[in-house]
Amino acid sequence: MVCNMHPIERVVRSLIGVGLLAIVFLGPKSPWGWIGIIPLATGLSGYCPPYQWLGINTAKARKE
């Protein structure tokens, strides 16, 4: 698994995931908040499987 997400995108996804999970514990306690695990996991890992399948890479290119 290679990082294929831009750092800003990772932060945004992580925040969205935490926000959705907060619905489960703090908000209206809706089970739909568990969907937040997906953006949180992809944000923390920096890897998005659909990006790989579609050939998308938003990560910055490394200078060598």
N, CA, C and O atoms as a Maestro MAE file, in Angstrom:
{
 s_m_m2io_version
 :::
 2.0.0
}

f_m_ct {
 s_m_title
 :::
 protein
 m_atom[256] {
  # First column is atom index #
  i_m_mmod_type
  r_m_x_coord
  r_m_y_coord
  r_m_z_coord
  i_m_residue_number
  s_m_chain_name
  s_m_pdb_residue_name
  s_m_pdb_atom_name
  i_m_atomic_number
  :::
  1 25 0.841 -1.177 0.000 1 A "MET " " N  " 7
  2 3 0.000 0.000 0.000 1 A "MET " " CA " 6
  3 2 0.887 1.241 0.000 1 A "MET " " C  " 6
  4 15 1.645 1.485 0.939 1 A "MET " " O  " 8
  5 25 0.776 1.998 -1.046 2 A "VAL " " N  " 7
  6 3 1.519 3.233 -1.182 2 A "VAL " " CA " 6
  7 2 0.579 4.397 -0.905 2 A "VAL " " C  " 6
  8 15 -0.590 4.366 -1.292 2 A "VAL " " O  " 8
  9 25 1.086 5.409 -0.242 3 A "CYS " " N  " 7
  10 3 0.274 6.589 0.037 3 A "CYS " " CA " 6
  11 2 -0.130 7.228 -1.289 3 A "CYS " " C  " 6
  12 15 0.733 7.578 -2.094 3 A "CYS " " O  " 8
  13 25 -1.440 7.385 -1.524 4 A "ASN " " N  " 7
  14 3 -1.905 7.974 -2.776 4 A "ASN " " CA " 6
  15 2 -2.843 9.157 -2.536 4 A "ASN " " C  " 6
  16 15 -3.667 9.498 -3.384 4 A "ASN " " O  " 8
  17 25 -2.696 9.787 -1.338 5 A "MET " " N  " 7
  18 3 -3.555 10.921 -1.004 5 A "MET " " CA " 6
  19 2 -2.711 12.108 -0.547 5 A "MET " " C  " 6
  20 15 -1.710 11.941 0.150 5 A "MET " " O  " 8
  21 25 -3.125 13.294 -0.943 6 A "HIS " " N  " 7
  22 3 -2.471 14.538 -0.539 6 A "HIS " " CA " 6
  23 2 -2.646 14.736 0.973 6 A "HIS " " C  " 6
  24 15 -3.682 14.355 1.519 6 A "HIS " " O  " 8
  25 25 -1.664 15.321 1.654 7 A "PRO " " N  " 7
  26 3 -1.771 15.515 3.107 7 A "PRO " " CA " 6
  27 2 -3.002 16.317 3.541 7 A "PRO " " C  " 6
  28 15 -3.596 16.010 4.574 7 A "PRO " " O  " 8
  29 25 -3.385 17.318 2.788 8 A "ILE " " N  " 7
  30 3 -4.574 18.102 3.150 8 A "ILE " " CA " 6
  31 2 -5.826 17.240 3.021 8 A "ILE " " C  " 6
  32 15 -6.729 17.329 3.853 8 A "ILE " " O  " 8
  33 25 -5.886 16.418 1.998 9 A "GLU " " N  " 7
  34 3 -7.022 15.515 1.812 9 A "GLU " " CA " 6
  35 2 -7.104 14.510 2.961 9 A "GLU " " C  " 6
  36 15 -8.196 14.149 3.401 9 A "GLU " " O  " 8
  37 25 -5.945 14.063 3.440 10 A "ARG " " N  " 7
  38 3 -5.923 13.139 4.568 10 A "ARG " " CA " 6
  39 2 -6.516 13.778 5.817 10 A "ARG " " C  " 6
  40 15 -7.282 13.140 6.539 10 A "ARG " " O  " 8
  41 25 -6.164 15.038 6.076 11 A "VAL " " N  " 7
  42 3 -6.679 15.744 7.249 11 A "VAL " " CA " 6
  43 2 -8.193 15.930 7.129 11 A "VAL " " C  " 6
  44 15 -8.931 15.708 8.089 11 A "VAL " " O  " 8
  45 25 -8.645 16.336 5.951 12 A "VAL " " N  " 7
  46 3 -10.076 16.565 5.741 12 A "VAL " " CA " 6
  47 2 -10.853 15.266 5.927 12 A "VAL " " C  " 6
  48 15 -11.889 15.255 6.592 12 A "VAL " " O  " 8
  49 25 -10.367 14.180 5.352 13 A "ARG " " N  " 7
  50 3 -11.059 12.893 5.504 13 A "ARG " " CA " 6
  51 2 -11.099 12.460 6.962 13 A "ARG " " C  " 6
  52 15 -12.120 11.960 7.435 13 A "ARG " " O  " 8
  53 25 -9.992 12.652 7.678 14 A "SER " " N  " 7
  54 3 -9.949 12.266 9.086 14 A "SER " " CA " 6
  55 2 -10.953 13.068 9.901 14 A "SER " " C  " 6
  56 15 -11.640 12.515 10.759 14 A "SER " " O  " 8
  57 25 -11.041 14.368 9.637 15 A "LEU " " N  " 7
  58 3 -11.994 15.207 10.362 15 A "LEU " " CA " 6
  59 2 -13.439 14.814 10.056 15 A "LEU " " C  " 6
  60 15 -14.285 14.797 10.950 15 A "LEU " " O  " 8
  61 25 -13.715 14.500 8.802 16 A "ILE " " N  " 7
  62 3 -15.058 14.051 8.430 16 A "ILE " " CA " 6
  63 2 -15.384 12.732 9.126 16 A "ILE " " C  " 6
  64 15 -16.497 12.545 9.620 16 A "ILE " " O  " 8
  65 25 -14.418 11.822 9.165 17 A "GLY " " N  " 7
  66 3 -14.636 10.538 9.837 17 A "GLY " " CA " 6
  67 2 -14.909 10.706 11.322 17 A "GLY " " C  " 6
  68 15 -15.805 10.061 11.865 17 A "GLY " " O  " 8
  69 25 -14.141 11.571 11.985 18 A "VAL " " N  " 7
  70 3 -14.361 11.819 13.411 18 A "VAL " " CA " 6
  71 2 -15.726 12.465 13.622 18 A "VAL " " C  " 6
  72 15 -16.439 12.120 14.564 18 A "VAL " " O  " 8
  73 25 -16.090 13.397 12.752 19 A "GLY " " N  " 7
  74 3 -17.393 14.050 12.859 19 A "GLY " " CA " 6
  75 2 -18.541 13.064 12.716 19 A "GLY " " C  " 6
  76 15 -19.521 13.131 13.458 19 A "GLY " " O  " 8
  77 25 -18.421 12.156 11.768 20 A "LEU " " N  " 7
  78 3 -19.482 11.155 11.585 20 A "LEU " " CA " 6
  79 2 -19.549 10.186 12.761 20 A "LEU " " C  " 6
  80 15 -20.637 9.791 13.180 20 A "LEU " " O  " 8
  81 25 -18.403 9.806 13.287 21 A "LEU " " N  " 7
  82 3 -18.407 8.921 14.446 21 A "LEU " " CA " 6
  83 2 -18.964 9.616 15.680 21 A "LEU " " C  " 6
  84 15 -19.525 8.961 16.559 21 A "LEU " " O  " 8
  85 25 -18.819 10.926 15.754 22 A "ALA " " N  " 7
  86 3 -19.375 11.677 16.874 22 A "ALA " " CA " 6
  87 2 -20.901 11.580 16.887 22 A "ALA " " C  " 6
  88 15 -21.520 11.661 17.948 22 A "ALA " " O  " 8
  89 25 -21.501 11.409 15.718 23 A "ILE " " N  " 7
  90 3 -22.955 11.246 15.639 23 A "ILE " " CA " 6
  91 2 -23.387 10.006 16.426 23 A "ILE " " C  " 6
  92 15 -24.453 9.999 17.042 23 A "ILE " " O  " 8
  93 25 -22.566 8.969 16.404 24 A "VAL " " N  " 7
  94 3 -22.906 7.724 17.092 24 A "VAL " " CA " 6
  95 2 -22.877 7.911 18.603 24 A "VAL " " C  " 6
  96 15 -23.743 7.397 19.311 24 A "VAL " " O  " 8
  97 25 -21.882 8.647 19.099 25 A "PHE " " N  " 7
  98 3 -21.679 8.727 20.541 25 A "PHE " " CA " 6
  99 2 -22.256 9.992 21.181 25 A "PHE " " C  " 6
  100 15 -22.722 9.945 22.319 25 A "PHE " " O  " 8
  101 25 -22.233 11.123 20.466 26 A "LEU " " N  " 7
  102 3 -22.629 12.385 21.077 26 A "LEU " " CA " 6
  103 2 -23.937 12.954 20.541 26 A "LEU " " C  " 6
  104 15 -24.730 13.518 21.294 26 A "LEU " " O  " 8
  105 25 -24.153 12.806 19.264 27 A "GLY " " N  " 7
  106 3 -25.303 13.450 18.623 27 A "GLY " " CA " 6
  107 2 -26.586 12.674 18.780 27 A "GLY " " C  " 6
  108 15 -26.909 12.205 19.872 27 A "GLY " " O  " 8
  109 25 -27.315 12.537 17.699 28 A "PRO " " N  " 7
  110 3 -28.615 11.856 17.756 28 A "PRO " " CA " 6
  111 2 -28.504 10.336 17.900 28 A "PRO " " C  " 6
  112 15 -29.511 9.629 17.854 28 A "PRO " " O  " 8
  113 25 -27.293 9.845 18.070 29 A "LYS " " N  " 7
  114 3 -27.036 8.410 18.263 29 A "LYS " " CA " 6
  115 2 -27.612 7.559 17.127 29 A "LYS " " C  " 6
  116 15 -28.298 6.561 17.347 29 A "LYS " " O  " 8
  117 25 -27.307 7.991 15.924 30 A "SER " " N  " 7
  118 3 -27.756 7.282 14.735 30 A "SER " " CA " 6
  119 2 -26.702 6.258 14.318 30 A "SER " " C  " 6
  120 15 -25.512 6.571 14.318 30 A "SER " " O  " 8
  121 25 -27.116 5.046 13.965 31 A "PRO " " N  " 7
  122 3 -26.138 4.056 13.509 31 A "PRO " " CA " 6
  123 2 -25.465 4.431 12.187 31 A "PRO " " C  " 6
  124 15 -24.441 3.846 11.834 31 A "PRO " " O  " 8
  125 25 -26.018 5.385 11.459 32 A "TRP " " N  " 7
  126 3 -25.405 5.824 10.206 32 A "TRP " " CA " 6
  127 2 -24.044 6.457 10.444 32 A "TRP " " C  " 6
  128 15 -23.239 6.544 9.517 32 A "TRP " " O  " 8
  129 25 -23.773 6.892 11.642 33 A "GLY " " N  " 7
  130 3 -22.479 7.499 11.949 33 A "GLY " " CA " 6
  131 2 -21.314 6.537 11.837 33 A "GLY " " C  " 6
  132 15 -20.171 6.963 11.671 33 A "GLY " " O  " 8
  133 25 -21.592 5.227 11.926 34 A "TRP " " N  " 7
  134 3 -20.525 4.235 11.814 34 A "TRP " " CA " 6
  135 2 -19.858 4.267 10.432 34 A "TRP " " C  " 6
  136 15 -18.754 3.746 10.274 34 A "TRP " " O  " 8
  137 25 -20.498 4.858 9.453 35 A "ILE " " N  " 7
  138 3 -19.893 4.989 8.125 35 A "ILE " " CA " 6
  139 2 -18.628 5.850 8.199 35 A "ILE " " C  " 6
  140 15 -17.797 5.822 7.291 35 A "ILE " " O  " 8
  141 25 -18.490 6.609 9.280 36 A "GLY " " N  " 7
  142 3 -17.310 7.455 9.482 36 A "GLY " " CA " 6
  143 2 -16.020 6.679 9.637 36 A "GLY " " C  " 6
  144 15 -14.937 7.256 9.537 36 A "GLY " " O  " 8
  145 25 -16.113 5.380 9.880 37 A "ILE " " N  " 7
  146 3 -14.906 4.556 9.990 37 A "ILE " " CA " 6
  147 2 -14.144 4.552 8.668 37 A "ILE " " C  " 6
  148 15 -12.914 4.511 8.667 37 A "ILE " " O  " 8
  149 25 -14.848 4.595 7.561 38 A "ILE " " N  " 7
  150 3 -14.197 4.529 6.245 38 A "ILE " " CA " 6
  151 2 -13.342 5.764 5.976 38 A "ILE " " C  " 6
  152 15 -12.153 5.610 5.697 38 A "ILE " " O  " 8
  153 25 -13.892 6.997 6.046 39 A "PRO " " N  " 7
  154 3 -13.014 8.141 5.799 39 A "PRO " " CA " 6
  155 2 -11.932 8.289 6.865 39 A "PRO " " C  " 6
  156 15 -10.843 8.776 6.562 39 A "PRO " " O  " 8
  157 25 -12.203 7.885 8.099 40 A "LEU " " N  " 7
  158 3 -11.186 7.963 9.136 40 A "LEU " " CA " 6
  159 2 -10.039 7.003 8.833 40 A "LEU " " C  " 6
  160 15 -8.873 7.376 8.964 40 A "LEU " " O  " 8
  161 25 -10.348 5.791 8.437 41 A "ALA " " N  " 7
  162 3 -9.308 4.805 8.120 41 A "ALA " " CA " 6
  163 2 -8.482 5.223 6.907 41 A "ALA " " C  " 6
  164 15 -7.257 5.105 6.924 41 A "ALA " " O  " 8
  165 25 -9.138 5.710 5.858 42 A "THR " " N  " 7
  166 3 -8.383 6.124 4.674 42 A "THR " " CA " 6
  167 2 -7.571 7.379 4.965 42 A "THR " " C  " 6
  168 15 -6.468 7.536 4.440 42 A "THR " " O  " 8
  169 25 -8.102 8.274 5.797 43 A "GLY " " N  " 7
  170 3 -7.360 9.479 6.148 43 A "GLY " " CA " 6
  171 2 -6.129 9.174 6.978 43 A "GLY " " C  " 6
  172 15 -5.072 9.766 6.763 43 A "GLY " " O  " 8
  173 25 -6.256 8.261 7.919 44 A "LEU " " N  " 7
  174 3 -5.115 7.917 8.772 44 A "LEU " " CA " 6
  175 2 -4.060 7.109 8.016 44 A "LEU " " C  " 6
  176 15 -2.863 7.274 8.252 44 A "LEU " " O  " 8
  177 25 -4.495 6.249 7.123 45 A "SER " " N  " 7
  178 3 -3.535 5.412 6.392 45 A "SER " " CA " 6
  179 2 -2.939 6.120 5.176 45 A "SER " " C  " 6
  180 15 -1.824 5.803 4.763 45 A "SER " " O  " 8
  181 25 -3.669 7.071 4.604 46 A "GLY " " N  " 7
  182 3 -3.182 7.753 3.408 46 A "GLY " " CA " 6
  183 2 -3.383 6.950 2.137 46 A "GLY " " C  " 6
  184 15 -2.867 7.317 1.081 46 A "GLY " " O  " 8
  185 25 -4.117 5.873 2.227 47 A "TYR " " N  " 7
  186 3 -4.339 4.985 1.092 47 A "TYR " " CA " 6
  187 2 -5.830 4.853 0.822 47 A "TYR " " C  " 6
  188 15 -6.612 4.565 1.728 47 A "TYR " " O  " 8
  189 25 -6.215 5.066 -0.426 48 A "CYS " " N  " 7
  190 3 -7.610 4.955 -0.826 48 A "CYS " " CA " 6
  191 2 -7.694 3.927 -1.962 48 A "CYS " " C  " 6
  192 15 -7.240 4.208 -3.071 48 A "CYS " " O  " 8
  193 25 -8.267 2.737 -1.707 49 A "PRO " " N  " 7
  194 3 -8.339 1.706 -2.746 49 A "PRO " " CA " 6
  195 2 -9.012 2.167 -4.041 49 A "PRO " " C  " 6
  196 15 -8.498 1.859 -5.116 49 A "PRO " " O  " 8
  197 25 -10.156 2.901 -3.991 50 A "PRO " " N  " 7
  198 3 -10.741 3.339 -5.262 50 A "PRO " " CA " 6
  199 2 -9.805 4.238 -6.076 50 A "PRO " " C  " 6
  200 15 -9.837 4.214 -7.306 50 A "PRO " " O  " 8
  201 25 -8.981 5.023 -5.397 51 A "TYR " " N  " 7
  202 3 -8.005 5.847 -6.121 51 A "TYR " " CA " 6
  203 2 -7.053 4.953 -6.914 51 A "TYR " " C  " 6
  204 15 -6.748 5.246 -8.070 51 A "TYR " " O  " 8
  205 25 -6.588 3.878 -6.308 52 A "GLN " " N  " 7
  206 3 -5.676 2.977 -7.011 52 A "GLN " " CA " 6
  207 2 -6.362 2.328 -8.192 52 A "GLN " " C  " 6
  208 15 -5.779 2.222 -9.271 52 A "GLN " " O  " 8
  209 25 -7.609 1.889 -7.998 53 A "TRP " " N  " 7
  210 3 -8.340 1.232 -9.081 53 A "TRP " " CA " 6
  211 2 -8.558 2.173 -10.259 53 A "TRP " " C  " 6
  212 15 -8.535 1.747 -11.413 53 A "TRP " " O  " 8
  213 25 -8.771 3.460 -9.964 54 A "LEU " " N  " 7
  214 3 -9.032 4.445 -11.014 54 A "LEU " " CA " 6
  215 2 -7.766 5.135 -11.512 54 A "LEU " " C  " 6
  216 15 -7.830 5.960 -12.424 54 A "LEU " " O  " 8
  217 25 -6.626 4.810 -10.929 55 A "GLY " " N  " 7
  218 3 -5.360 5.406 -11.352 55 A "GLY " " CA " 6
  219 2 -5.180 6.840 -10.893 55 A "GLY " " C  " 6
  220 15 -4.476 7.611 -11.545 55 A "GLY " " O  " 8
  221 25 -5.808 7.216 -9.775 56 A "ILE " " N  " 7
  222 3 -5.713 8.562 -9.246 56 A "ILE " " CA " 6
  223 2 -4.657 8.593 -8.151 56 A "ILE " " C  " 6
  224 15 -4.603 7.693 -7.313 56 A "ILE " " O  " 8
  225 25 -3.819 9.623 -8.153 57 A "ASN " " N  " 7
  226 3 -2.814 9.803 -7.117 57 A "ASN " " CA " 6
  227 2 -2.709 11.299 -6.832 57 A "ASN " " C  " 6
  228 15 -2.166 12.051 -7.641 57 A "ASN " " O  " 8
  229 25 -3.228 11.732 -5.682 58 A "THR " " N  " 7
  230 3 -3.179 13.146 -5.335 58 A "THR " " CA " 6
  231 2 -2.007 13.464 -4.418 58 A "THR " " C  " 6
  232 15 -1.829 14.616 -4.025 58 A "THR " " O  " 8
  233 25 -1.212 12.466 -4.073 59 A "ALA " " N  " 7
  234 3 -0.050 12.677 -3.215 59 A "ALA " " CA " 6
  235 2 1.000 13.480 -3.973 59 A "ALA " " C  " 6
  236 15 1.113 13.390 -5.196 59 A "ALA " " O  " 8
  237 25 1.763 14.265 -3.222 60 A "LYS " " N  " 7
  238 3 2.828 15.038 -3.844 60 A "LYS " " CA " 6
  239 2 3.920 14.093 -4.314 60 A "LYS " " C  " 6
  240 15 4.234 13.111 -3.641 60 A "LYS " " O  " 8
  241 25 4.493 14.389 -5.462 61 A "ALA " " N  " 7
  242 3 5.599 13.602 -5.980 61 A "ALA " " CA " 6
  243 2 6.843 13.897 -5.158 61 A "ALA " " C  " 6
  244 15 7.114 15.051 -4.827 61 A "ALA " " O  " 8
  245 25 7.589 12.871 -4.834 62 A "ARG " " N  " 7
  246 3 8.824 13.028 -4.049 62 A "ARG " " CA " 6
  247 2 9.949 13.494 -4.955 62 A "ARG " " C  " 6
  248 15 10.096 13.025 -6.083 62 A "ARG " " O  " 8
  249 25 10.743 14.427 -4.437 63 A "LYS " " N  " 7
  250 3 11.918 14.893 -5.183 63 A "LYS " " CA " 6
  251 2 13.084 13.967 -4.899 63 A "LYS " " C  " 6
  252 15 13.402 13.689 -3.743 63 A "LYS " " O  " 8
  253 25 13.721 13.488 -5.962 64 A "GLU " " N  " 7
  254 3 14.867 12.581 -5.788 64 A "GLU " " CA " 6
  255 2 16.045 13.092 -6.538 64 A "GLU " " C  " 6
  256 15 17.108 12.470 -6.517 64 A "GLU " " O  " 8
  :::
 }
 m_bond[255] {
  # First column is bond index #
  i_m_from
  i_m_to
  i_m_order
  :::
  1 1 2 1
  2 2 3 1
  3 3 4 2
  4 3 5 1
  5 5 6 1
  6 6 7 1
  7 7 8 2
  8 7 9 1
  9 9 10 1
  10 10 11 1
  11 11 12 2
  12 11 13 1
  13 13 14 1
  14 14 15 1
  15 15 16 2
  16 15 17 1
  17 17 18 1
  18 18 19 1
  19 19 20 2
  20 19 21 1
  21 21 22 1
  22 22 23 1
  23 23 24 2
  24 23 25 1
  25 25 26 1
  26 26 27 1
  27 27 28 2
  28 27 29 1
  29 29 30 1
  30 30 31 1
  31 31 32 2
  32 31 33 1
  33 33 34 1
  34 34 35 1
  35 35 36 2
  36 35 37 1
  37 37 38 1
  38 38 39 1
  39 39 40 2
  40 39 41 1
  41 41 42 1
  42 42 43 1
  43 43 44 2
  44 43 45 1
  45 45 46 1
  46 46 47 1
  47 47 48 2
  48 47 49 1
  49 49 50 1
  50 50 51 1
  51 51 52 2
  52 51 53 1
  53 53 54 1
  54 54 55 1
  55 55 56 2
  56 55 57 1
  57 57 58 1
  58 58 59 1
  59 59 60 2
  60 59 61 1
  61 61 62 1
  62 62 63 1
  63 63 64 2
  64 63 65 1
  65 65 66 1
  66 66 67 1
  67 67 68 2
  68 67 69 1
  69 69 70 1
  70 70 71 1
  71 71 72 2
  72 71 73 1
  73 73 74 1
  74 74 75 1
  75 75 76 2
  76 75 77 1
  77 77 78 1
  78 78 79 1
  79 79 80 2
  80 79 81 1
  81 81 82 1
  82 82 83 1
  83 83 84 2
  84 83 85 1
  85 85 86 1
  86 86 87 1
  87 87 88 2
  88 87 89 1
  89 89 90 1
  90 90 91 1
  91 91 92 2
  92 91 93 1
  93 93 94 1
  94 94 95 1
  95 95 96 2
  96 95 97 1
  97 97 98 1
  98 98 99 1
  99 99 100 2
  100 99 101 1
  101 101 102 1
  102 102 103 1
  103 103 104 2
  104 103 105 1
  105 105 106 1
  106 106 107 1
  107 107 108 2
  108 107 109 1
  109 109 110 1
  110 110 111 1
  111 111 112 2
  112 111 113 1
  113 113 114 1
  114 114 115 1
  115 115 116 2
  116 115 117 1
  117 117 118 1
  118 118 119 1
  119 119 120 2
  120 119 121 1
  121 121 122 1
  122 122 123 1
  123 123 124 2
  124 123 125 1
  125 125 126 1
  126 126 127 1
  127 127 128 2
  128 127 129 1
  129 129 130 1
  130 130 131 1
  131 131 132 2
  132 131 133 1
  133 133 134 1
  134 134 135 1
  135 135 136 2
  136 135 137 1
  137 137 138 1
  138 138 139 1
  139 139 140 2
  140 139 141 1
  141 141 142 1
  142 142 143 1
  143 143 144 2
  144 143 145 1
  145 145 146 1
  146 146 147 1
  147 147 148 2
  148 147 149 1
  149 149 150 1
  150 150 151 1
  151 151 152 2
  152 151 153 1
  153 153 154 1
  154 154 155 1
  155 155 156 2
  156 155 157 1
  157 157 158 1
  158 158 159 1
  159 159 160 2
  160 159 161 1
  161 161 162 1
  162 162 163 1
  163 163 164 2
  164 163 165 1
  165 165 166 1
  166 166 167 1
  167 167 168 2
  168 167 169 1
  169 169 170 1
  170 170 171 1
  171 171 172 2
  172 171 173 1
  173 173 174 1
  174 174 175 1
  175 175 176 2
  176 175 177 1
  177 177 178 1
  178 178 179 1
  179 179 180 2
  180 179 181 1
  181 181 182 1
  182 182 183 1
  183 183 184 2
  184 183 185 1
  185 185 186 1
  186 186 187 1
  187 187 188 2
  188 187 189 1
  189 189 190 1
  190 190 191 1
  191 191 192 2
  192 191 193 1
  193 193 194 1
  194 194 195 1
  195 195 196 2
  196 195 197 1
  197 197 198 1
  198 198 199 1
  199 199 200 2
  200 199 201 1
  201 201 202 1
  202 202 203 1
  203 203 204 2
  204 203 205 1
  205 205 206 1
  206 206 207 1
  207 207 208 2
  208 207 209 1
  209 209 210 1
  210 210 211 1
  211 211 212 2
  212 211 213 1
  213 213 214 1
  214 214 215 1
  215 215 216 2
  216 215 217 1
  217 217 218 1
  218 218 219 1
  219 219 220 2
  220 219 221 1
  221 221 222 1
  222 222 223 1
  223 223 224 2
  224 223 225 1
  225 225 226 1
  226 226 227 1
  227 227 228 2
  228 227 229 1
  229 229 230 1
  230 230 231 1
  231 231 232 2
  232 231 233 1
  233 233 234 1
  234 234 235 1
  235 235 236 2
  236 235 237 1
  237 237 238 1
  238 238 239 1
  239 239 240 2
  240 239 241 1
  241 241 242 1
  242 242 243 1
  243 243 244 2
  244 243 245 1
  245 245 246 1
  246 246 247 1
  247 247 248 2
  248 247 249 1
  249 249 250 1
  250 250 251 1
  251 251 252 2
  252 251 253 1
  253 253 254 1
  254 254 255 1
  255 255 256 2
  :::
 }
}
